[in-house]
Amino acid sequence: MHIVFYSTSDVFEAEEKIKEAGIECKIVPTPVTDKAYCGVCIQINEYDVTKVLNGMEFQIVD
């Protein structure tokens, strides 16, 4: 699963929050061709990160 954001700074902020929650993740190129998203996203295994990323604007893409 990929978590996409509108800005690169949001990606790095989310990565920090996810890792602090003990969830493995990595930053990868965004698989979406929609120009509304930035060029990188976070890839994680199936996991509900809604509570971890509370207050952030993101989209989950399979």
Backbone atoms as SQL, in Angstrom:
CREATE TABLE atoms (id INTEGER PRIMARY KEY, chain TEXT, resi INTEGER, resn TEXT, atom TEXT, x REAL, y REAL, z REAL);
INSERT INTO atoms VALUES
  (1, 'A', 1, 'MET', 'N', 0.851, -1.166, 0.000),
  (2, 'A', 1, 'MET', 'CA', 0.000, 0.000, 0.000),
  (3, 'A', 1, 'MET', 'C', 0.900, 1.233, 0.000),
  (4, 'A', 2, 'HIS', 'N', 0.456, 2.284, -0.669),
  (5, 'A', 2, 'HIS', 'CA', 1.178, 3.551, -0.731),
  (6, 'A', 2, 'HIS', 'C', 0.339, 4.658, -0.094),
  (7, 'A', 3, 'ILE', 'N', 1.003, 5.508, 0.663),
  (8, 'A', 3, 'ILE', 'CA', 0.342, 6.666, 1.251),
  (9, 'A', 3, 'ILE', 'C', 0.932, 7.881, 0.553),
  (10, 'A', 4, 'VAL', 'N', 0.108, 8.607, -0.173),
  (11, 'A', 4, 'VAL', 'CA', 0.582, 9.747, -0.956),
  (12, 'A', 4, 'VAL', 'C', 0.147, 11.056, -0.302),
  (13, 'A', 5, 'PHE', 'N', 0.990, 12.064, -0.481),
  (14, 'A', 5, 'PHE', 'CA', 0.782, 13.376, 0.116),
  (15, 'A', 5, 'PHE', 'C', 0.940, 14.441, -0.960),
  (16, 'A', 6, 'TYR', 'N', 0.529, 15.651, -0.637),
  (17, 'A', 6, 'TYR', 'CA', 0.628, 16.753, -1.592),
  (18, 'A', 6, 'TYR', 'C', 1.959, 17.486, -1.513),
  (19, 'A', 7, 'SER', 'N', 2.730, 17.252, -0.440),
  (20, 'A', 7, 'SER', 'CA', 4.035, 17.912, -0.332),
  (21, 'A', 7, 'SER', 'C', 5.067, 16.948, 0.230),
  (22, 'A', 8, 'THR', 'N', 6.296, 17.149, -0.168),
  (23, 'A', 8, 'THR', 'CA', 7.396, 16.311, 0.291),
  (24, 'A', 8, 'THR', 'C', 7.609, 16.446, 1.786),
  (25, 'A', 9, 'SER', 'N', 7.426, 17.639, 2.319),
  (26, 'A', 9, 'SER', 'CA', 7.612, 17.826, 3.761),
  (27, 'A', 9, 'SER', 'C', 6.603, 16.992, 4.554),
  (28, 'A', 10, 'ASP', 'N', 5.390, 16.830, 4.026),
  (29, 'A', 10, 'ASP', 'CA', 4.393, 15.983, 4.679),
  (30, 'A', 10, 'ASP', 'C', 4.832, 14.517, 4.676),
  (31, 'A', 11, 'VAL', 'N', 5.489, 14.090, 3.605),
  (32, 'A', 11, 'VAL', 'CA', 5.985, 12.714, 3.523),
  (33, 'A', 11, 'VAL', 'C', 6.967, 12.454, 4.657),
  (34, 'A', 12, 'PHE', 'N', 7.911, 13.371, 4.853),
  (35, 'A', 12, 'PHE', 'CA', 8.929, 13.165, 5.884),
  (36, 'A', 12, 'PHE', 'C', 8.345, 13.277, 7.292),
  (37, 'A', 13, 'GLU', 'N', 7.369, 14.137, 7.481),
  (38, 'A', 13, 'GLU', 'CA', 6.697, 14.246, 8.778),
  (39, 'A', 13, 'GLU', 'C', 5.928, 12.953, 9.078),
  (40, 'A', 14, 'ALA', 'N', 5.239, 12.427, 8.078),
  (41, 'A', 14, 'ALA', 'CA', 4.480, 11.191, 8.251),
  (42, 'A', 14, 'ALA', 'C', 5.407, 10.007, 8.505),
  (43, 'A', 15, 'GLU', 'N', 6.527, 9.977, 7.799),
  (44, 'A', 15, 'GLU', 'CA', 7.494, 8.892, 8.010),
  (45, 'A', 15, 'GLU', 'C', 7.940, 8.858, 9.472),
  (46, 'A', 16, 'GLU', 'N', 8.231, 10.010, 10.020),
  (47, 'A', 16, 'GLU', 'CA', 8.660, 10.096, 11.415),
  (48, 'A', 16, 'GLU', 'C', 7.568, 9.575, 12.351),
  (49, 'A', 17, 'LYS', 'N', 6.322, 9.998, 12.120),
  (50, 'A', 17, 'LYS', 'CA', 5.205, 9.559, 12.961),
  (51, 'A', 17, 'LYS', 'C', 4.999, 8.048, 12.863),
  (52, 'A', 18, 'ILE', 'N', 5.082, 7.512, 11.660),
  (53, 'A', 18, 'ILE', 'CA', 4.866, 6.079, 11.449),
  (54, 'A', 18, 'ILE', 'C', 5.960, 5.273, 12.142),
  (55, 'A', 19, 'LYS', 'N', 7.205, 5.703, 11.999),
  (56, 'A', 19, 'LYS', 'CA', 8.315, 4.983, 12.640),
  (57, 'A', 19, 'LYS', 'C', 8.240, 5.080, 14.157),
  (58, 'A', 20, 'GLU', 'N', 7.812, 6.229, 14.670),
  (59, 'A', 20, 'GLU', 'CA', 7.641, 6.379, 16.123),
  (60, 'A', 20, 'GLU', 'C', 6.571, 5.428, 16.659),
  (61, 'A', 21, 'ALA', 'N', 5.608, 5.077, 15.806),
  (62, 'A', 21, 'ALA', 'CA', 4.550, 4.142, 16.192),
  (63, 'A', 21, 'ALA', 'C', 5.006, 2.685, 16.056),
  (64, 'A', 22, 'GLY', 'N', 6.254, 2.480, 15.629),
  (65, 'A', 22, 'GLY', 'CA', 6.796, 1.129, 15.507),
  (66, 'A', 22, 'GLY', 'C', 6.389, 0.393, 14.253),
  (67, 'A', 23, 'ILE', 'N', 5.995, 1.133, 13.223),
  (68, 'A', 23, 'ILE', 'CA', 5.563, 0.534, 11.962),
  (69, 'A', 23, 'ILE', 'C', 6.677, 0.707, 10.934),
  (70, 'A', 24, 'GLU', 'N', 7.016, -0.380, 10.249),
  (71, 'A', 24, 'GLU', 'CA', 8.037, -0.305, 9.207),
  (72, 'A', 24, 'GLU', 'C', 7.475, 0.388, 7.979),
  (73, 'A', 25, 'CYS', 'N', 8.276, 1.272, 7.393),
  (74, 'A', 25, 'CYS', 'CA', 7.864, 1.961, 6.175),
  (75, 'A', 25, 'CYS', 'C', 9.100, 2.382, 5.411),
  (76, 'A', 26, 'LYS', 'N', 8.905, 2.753, 4.152),
  (77, 'A', 26, 'LYS', 'CA', 10.003, 3.316, 3.372),
  (78, 'A', 26, 'LYS', 'C', 9.452, 4.328, 2.382),
  (79, 'A', 27, 'ILE', 'N', 10.303, 5.273, 2.029),
  (80, 'A', 27, 'ILE', 'CA', 9.921, 6.303, 1.061),
  (81, 'A', 27, 'ILE', 'C', 10.292, 5.809, -0.329),
  (82, 'A', 28, 'VAL', 'N', 9.314, 5.858, -1.236),
  (83, 'A', 28, 'VAL', 'CA', 9.498, 5.373, -2.607),
  (84, 'A', 28, 'VAL', 'C', 8.885, 6.387, -3.576),
  (85, 'A', 29, 'PRO', 'N', 9.216, 6.294, -4.867),
  (86, 'A', 29, 'PRO', 'CA', 8.565, 7.172, -5.852),
  (87, 'A', 29, 'PRO', 'C', 7.058, 6.946, -5.884),
  (88, 'A', 30, 'THR', 'N', 6.311, 7.997, -6.064),
  (89, 'A', 30, 'THR', 'CA', 4.852, 7.905, -6.103),
  (90, 'A', 30, 'THR', 'C', 4.410, 7.168, -7.369),
  (91, 'A', 31, 'PRO', 'N', 3.600, 6.100, -7.221),
  (92, 'A', 31, 'PRO', 'CA', 3.148, 5.344, -8.389),
  (93, 'A', 31, 'PRO', 'C', 1.983, 6.008, -9.114),
  (94, 'A', 32, 'VAL', 'N', 1.503, 7.122, -8.605),
  (95, 'A', 32, 'VAL', 'CA', 0.355, 7.811, -9.185),
  (96, 'A', 32, 'VAL', 'C', 0.841, 8.846, -10.195),
  (97, 'A', 33, 'THR', 'N', 0.213, 8.913, -11.342),
  (98, 'A', 33, 'THR', 'CA', 0.625, 9.886, -12.359),
  (99, 'A', 33, 'THR', 'C', -0.083, 11.223, -12.195),
  (100, 'A', 34, 'ASP', 'N', -0.988, 11.299, -11.250),
  (101, 'A', 34, 'ASP', 'CA', -1.711, 12.538, -10.978),
  (102, 'A', 34, 'ASP', 'C', -0.735, 13.589, -10.451),
  (103, 'A', 35, 'LYS', 'N', -0.665, 14.749, -11.093),
  (104, 'A', 35, 'LYS', 'CA', 0.290, 15.782, -10.712),
  (105, 'A', 35, 'LYS', 'C', -0.079, 16.494, -9.411),
  (106, 'A', 36, 'ALA', 'N', -1.202, 16.133, -8.818),
  (107, 'A', 36, 'ALA', 'CA', -1.597, 16.755, -7.558),
  (108, 'A', 36, 'ALA', 'C', -0.736, 16.261, -6.408),
  (109, 'A', 37, 'TYR', 'N', -0.079, 15.131, -6.602),
  (110, 'A', 37, 'TYR', 'CA', 0.752, 14.557, -5.546),
  (111, 'A', 37, 'TYR', 'C', 2.221, 14.887, -5.792),
  (112, 'A', 38, 'CYS', 'N', 3.006, 14.845, -4.704),
  (113, 'A', 38, 'CYS', 'CA', 4.443, 15.076, -4.868),
  (114, 'A', 38, 'CYS', 'C', 5.082, 13.816, -5.441),
  (115, 'A', 39, 'GLY', 'N', 6.360, 13.844, -5.701),
  (116, 'A', 39, 'GLY', 'CA', 7.038, 12.747, -6.396),
  (117, 'A', 39, 'GLY', 'C', 7.411, 11.551, -5.548),
  (118, 'A', 40, 'VAL', 'N', 7.258, 11.646, -4.226),
  (119, 'A', 40, 'VAL', 'CA', 7.569, 10.517, -3.362),
  (120, 'A', 40, 'VAL', 'C', 6.389, 10.225, -2.438),
  (121, 'A', 41, 'CYS', 'N', 6.349, 8.998, -1.951),
  (122, 'A', 41, 'CYS', 'CA', 5.282, 8.592, -1.040),
  (123, 'A', 41, 'CYS', 'C', 5.841, 7.587, -0.048),
  (124, 'A', 42, 'ILE', 'N', 4.998, 7.124, 0.849),
  (125, 'A', 42, 'ILE', 'CA', 5.404, 6.133, 1.835),
  (126, 'A', 42, 'ILE', 'C', 4.772, 4.802, 1.476),
  (127, 'A', 43, 'GLN', 'N', 5.590, 3.763, 1.489),
  (128, 'A', 43, 'GLN', 'CA', 5.110, 2.408, 1.230),
  (129, 'A', 43, 'GLN', 'C', 5.135, 1.634, 2.542),
  (130, 'A', 44, 'ILE', 'N', 4.008, 1.014, 2.874),
  (131, 'A', 44, 'ILE', 'CA', 3.917, 0.178, 4.072),
  (132, 'A', 44, 'ILE', 'C', 3.131, -1.075, 3.731),
  (133, 'A', 45, 'ASN', 'N', 3.230, -2.078, 4.606),
  (134, 'A', 45, 'ASN', 'CA', 2.369, -3.250, 4.482),
  (135, 'A', 45, 'ASN', 'C', 0.985, -2.846, 4.959),
  (136, 'A', 46, 'GLU', 'N', 0.012, -3.690, 4.745),
  (137, 'A', 46, 'GLU', 'CA', -1.358, -3.392, 5.160),
  (138, 'A', 46, 'GLU', 'C', -1.390, -3.026, 6.637),
  (139, 'A', 47, 'TYR', 'N', -1.803, -1.834, 6.940),
  (140, 'A', 47, 'TYR', 'CA', -1.886, -1.376, 8.321),
  (141, 'A', 47, 'TYR', 'C', -2.733, -0.114, 8.347),
  (142, 'A', 48, 'ASP', 'N', -3.565, 0.025, 9.361),
  (143, 'A', 48, 'ASP', 'CA', -4.411, 1.216, 9.485),
  (144, 'A', 48, 'ASP', 'C', -3.601, 2.338, 10.137),
  (145, 'A', 49, 'VAL', 'N', -3.155, 3.298, 9.343),
  (146, 'A', 49, 'VAL', 'CA', -2.337, 4.402, 9.852),
  (147, 'A', 49, 'VAL', 'C', -3.163, 5.657, 10.110),
  (148, 'A', 50, 'THR', 'N', -4.473, 5.545, 10.016),
  (149, 'A', 50, 'THR', 'CA', -5.336, 6.711, 10.174),
  (150, 'A', 50, 'THR', 'C', -5.104, 7.411, 11.508),
  (151, 'A', 51, 'LYS', 'N', -5.008, 6.648, 12.588),
  (152, 'A', 51, 'LYS', 'CA', -4.793, 7.251, 13.906),
  (153, 'A', 51, 'LYS', 'C', -3.398, 7.843, 14.029),
  (154, 'A', 52, 'VAL', 'N', -2.415, 7.188, 13.432),
  (155, 'A', 52, 'VAL', 'CA', -1.028, 7.670, 13.493),
  (156, 'A', 52, 'VAL', 'C', -0.885, 8.997, 12.753),
  (157, 'A', 53, 'LEU', 'N', -1.577, 9.129, 11.632),
  (158, 'A', 53, 'LEU', 'CA', -1.469, 10.321, 10.792),
  (159, 'A', 53, 'LEU', 'C', -2.641, 11.278, 11.007),
  (160, 'A', 54, 'ASN', 'N', -3.228, 11.229, 12.161),
  (161, 'A', 54, 'ASN', 'CA', -4.365, 12.076, 12.502),
  (162, 'A', 54, 'ASN', 'C', -4.043, 13.556, 12.234),
  (163, 'A', 55, 'GLY', 'N', -4.903, 14.224, 11.499),
  (164, 'A', 55, 'GLY', 'CA', -4.725, 15.631, 11.204),
  (165, 'A', 55, 'GLY', 'C', -3.950, 15.918, 9.931),
  (166, 'A', 56, 'MET', 'N', -3.370, 14.903, 9.309),
  (167, 'A', 56, 'MET', 'CA', -2.614, 15.098, 8.069),
  (168, 'A', 56, 'MET', 'C', -3.512, 14.784, 6.874),
  (169, 'A', 57, 'GLU', 'N', -3.253, 15.434, 5.766),
  (170, 'A', 57, 'GLU', 'CA', -4.012, 15.187, 4.533),
  (171, 'A', 57, 'GLU', 'C', -3.226, 14.207, 3.671),
  (172, 'A', 58, 'PHE', 'N', -3.834, 13.050, 3.395),
  (173, 'A', 58, 'PHE', 'CA', -3.162, 12.019, 2.601),
  (174, 'A', 58, 'PHE', 'C', -4.199, 11.169, 1.865),
  (175, 'A', 59, 'GLN', 'N', -3.710, 10.374, 0.950),
  (176, 'A', 59, 'GLN', 'CA', -4.553, 9.458, 0.179),
  (177, 'A', 59, 'GLN', 'C', -3.866, 8.107, 0.191),
  (178, 'A', 60, 'ILE', 'N', -4.630, 7.034, 0.380),
  (179, 'A', 60, 'ILE', 'CA', -4.066, 5.689, 0.339),
  (180, 'A', 60, 'ILE', 'C', -4.334, 5.095, -1.027),
  (181, 'A', 61, 'VAL', 'N', -3.275, 4.575, -1.660),
  (182, 'A', 61, 'VAL', 'CA', -3.354, 3.994, -2.989),
  (183, 'A', 61, 'VAL', 'C', -2.791, 2.579, -2.906),
  (184, 'A', 62, 'ASP', 'N', -3.520, 1.610, -3.455),
  (185, 'A', 62, 'ASP', 'CA', -3.037, 0.225, -3.438),
  (186, 'A', 62, 'ASP', 'C', -2.017, -0.033, -4.503);
